[in-house]
């Protein structure tokens, strides 16, 4: 397998992971929307609990509803947290894959430069590039 095939494979993996990341982001948004709806319903139950004129039966029903909705919020938050953790892990994996691509490209560049310059030793190649890229003081006398 050549280098461009390896990079192509890594880019495919990145796209796959990005799709999973986007799916999780969508699921997290749904959890947030559900949580807002549940909180709104729970607030209504809380209003009934706080009403002085509400009957005991209404308060009992409101208390049960309030408790049930509180459990739903907690369950929703736990699910959302697991999705956030999974999304964070995927984000790290994408960053690792992108870094791998950069490393492969850098290694490919070094090999290409070795072939072009006939310098086989990477350290000597690096030194040659440093020397070549350094400004030449004799070409710019005003810098002396």
C-alpha positions as CSV (number, residue, x, y, z in Angstrom):
1,X,0.0,0.0,0.0
2,X,1.5,3.4,-0.9
3,X,1.3,6.6,1.1
4,X,-1.6,8.2,-0.8
5,X,-3.6,5.0,-0.2
6,X,-2.8,5.2,3.5
7,X,-3.8,8.8,3.6
8,X,-7.0,8.1,1.7
9,X,-7.9,5.3,4.2
10,X,-7.3,7.7,7.1
11,X,-9.4,10.3,5.5
12,X,-12.2,7.8,5.1
13,X,-11.9,6.9,8.8
14,X,-12.1,10.6,9.6
15,X,-15.3,11.0,7.5
16,X,-16.8,8.0,9.3
17,X,-15.9,9.3,12.7
18,X,-17.2,12.8,11.7
19,X,-20.5,11.3,10.7
20,X,-20.7,9.5,14.1
21,X,-19.8,12.8,15.8
22,X,-22.5,14.6,13.9
23,X,-25.1,11.9,14.8
24,X,-24.1,12.2,18.5
25,X,-24.4,16.0,18.3
26,X,-28.0,15.6,16.9
27,X,-28.8,13.1,19.7
28,X,-27.5,15.5,22.3
29,X,-29.6,18.3,20.9
30,X,-32.7,16.0,21.2
31,X,-31.8,15.3,24.8
32,X,-31.5,19.1,25.5
33,X,-34.9,19.7,23.8
34,X,-36.5,16.9,25.8
35,X,-35.0,18.3,29.0
36,X,-36.4,21.7,28.3
37,X,-39.9,20.2,27.7
38,X,-39.6,18.1,30.9
39,X,-38.5,21.1,33.0
40,X,-41.4,23.1,31.7
41,X,-43.9,20.4,32.7
42,X,-42.2,20.0,36.1
43,X,-42.4,23.8,36.7
44,X,-46.2,23.5,36.1
45,X,-46.4,20.7,38.7
46,X,-44.3,22.9,41.1
47,X,-46.8,25.7,40.6
48,X,-49.6,23.5,41.7
49,X,-47.6,22.3,44.7
50,X,-47.0,25.9,45.8
51,X,-50.7,27.0,45.3
52,X,-52.4,27.5,48.7
53,X,-55.8,26.9,47.1
54,X,-54.9,23.6,45.5
55,X,-56.7,20.5,46.8
56,X,-54.8,17.7,48.5
57,X,-55.6,15.5,45.6
58,X,-54.2,18.0,43.1
59,X,-51.1,18.4,45.3
60,X,-50.6,14.7,45.6
61,X,-50.8,14.2,41.8
62,X,-48.5,17.2,41.3
63,X,-46.0,15.8,43.8
64,X,-45.9,12.5,42.0
65,X,-45.7,14.2,38.6
66,X,-42.9,16.5,39.9
67,X,-40.9,13.5,41.3
68,X,-41.4,11.5,38.1
69,X,-40.3,14.4,35.9
70,X,-37.3,15.0,38.2
71,X,-36.3,11.3,37.6
72,X,-36.7,11.8,33.9
73,X,-34.5,14.8,33.9
74,X,-31.8,12.9,35.8
75,X,-32.0,10.0,33.4
76,X,-31.9,12.4,30.5
77,X,-28.8,14.1,31.9
78,X,-27.1,10.8,32.4
79,X,-27.8,9.8,28.8
80,X,-26.7,13.2,27.5
81,X,-23.5,12.9,29.5
82,X,-22.7,9.5,28.0
83,X,-23.3,11.0,24.5
84,X,-21.0,14.0,25.3
85,X,-18.3,11.6,26.5
86,X,-18.6,9.5,23.4
87,X,-18.5,12.6,21.2
88,X,-15.4,13.8,23.1
89,X,-13.7,10.5,22.5
90,X,-14.5,10.6,18.8
91,X,-13.2,14.2,18.6
92,X,-9.9,12.9,20.1
93,X,-9.8,10.1,17.6
94,X,-10.3,12.5,14.7
95,X,-7.5,14.6,16.0
96,X,-5.2,11.6,16.2
97,X,-6.1,10.5,12.6
98,X,-5.4,14.1,11.3
99,X,-2.1,14.1,13.1
100,X,-1.3,10.7,11.5
101,X,-1.9,12.2,8.1
102,X,0.5,15.0,8.8
103,X,3.2,12.6,10.0
104,X,2.7,10.4,6.9
105,X,2.9,13.5,4.7
106,X,6.0,14.7,6.4
107,X,7.7,11.3,6.1
108,X,6.7,11.1,2.5
109,X,8.2,14.6,2.0
110,X,11.5,13.5,3.6
111,X,11.7,10.4,1.5
112,X,11.0,12.4,-1.7
113,X,13.7,14.9,-0.7
114,X,16.1,12.1,-0.1
115,X,15.4,10.8,-3.6
116,X,15.7,14.2,-5.2
117,X,18.9,15.2,-3.4
118,X,20.5,11.7,-3.2
119,X,21.2,12.4,0.5
120,X,20.2,9.3,2.4
121,X,20.8,10.4,5.9
122,X,17.9,12.3,7.3
123,X,20.1,14.4,9.6
124,X,22.3,15.4,6.7
125,X,19.2,16.3,4.7
126,X,17.9,18.4,7.5
127,X,21.3,20.2,7.7
128,X,21.3,20.8,3.9
129,X,17.9,22.4,4.1
130,X,18.9,24.5,7.0
131,X,21.9,25.7,5.2
132,X,19.9,26.3,2.0
133,X,17.2,28.2,3.8
134,X,19.4,30.5,5.9
135,X,19.8,34.0,4.6
136,X,23.1,34.7,2.9
137,X,24.7,37.7,4.5
138,X,27.0,38.4,1.6
139,X,23.9,38.9,-0.6
140,X,22.5,41.5,1.7
141,X,25.3,43.7,2.9
142,X,23.0,46.2,4.6
143,X,22.1,43.5,7.2
144,X,25.7,43.3,8.4
